[in-house]
Amino acid sequence: METNVIHPSFKHGKNFKIGHYCVIEEGCVVGDNVDIQNFVLLKKGTIIGDSCYVDSYFRSSGGNKIGNNVTLRFGSTIAREVYIEDDVFIAPNVMTVYSLPDGSKSAGTYIKKGAFIATAAVLAPNITIGEGAIVGTNSFINQDCEPDYLYVGNPAIKKKKIR
């Protein structure tokens, strides 16, 4: 039996598809041509633009704004106050962090247009991933990333210009 738990305030655009066992909390909005797979959690106030793909086991912590033509792959977690611009690819098992090491809340994290975040990367709070930047697999980002550069390692370092 397929069971989704969807708050009555949820709004979606045309050609919306949803899988099984999803939870969508109050105040969430998704645009046109959005495909949400199975076991997805969208917490309060998550906003997703048009033409987005949300893979199985994706989780948002709420208060997120996700742009158009964004891919959010399997098992990724987007913390509160993460803002993702258009044409971003978030690979499987990426994690963003909301709290600072002392437990205090951080300011927002920004992932700019066209960025690519590779598998199992972790983004610390209060950083900006520049437009067109690439974050390598298993990298830990603890500082801002300049546009159009590749960042790899733990902690990640700027390796080379890609455009």
Secondary structure, DSSP 8 states (H G I E B T S, - for coil): ----EE-TT-EE-TT-EE-SS-EE-TT-EE-TT-EE-SS-EE-TT-EE-SS-EE-TT-EE-SS-EE-SS-EE-TT-EE-TTEEE-TT-EE-TT-EE--B-TTS-B---EEE-TT-EE-TT-EE-SS-EE-TT-EE-TT-EE-S-B-TTEEEEETTEEEEEE--
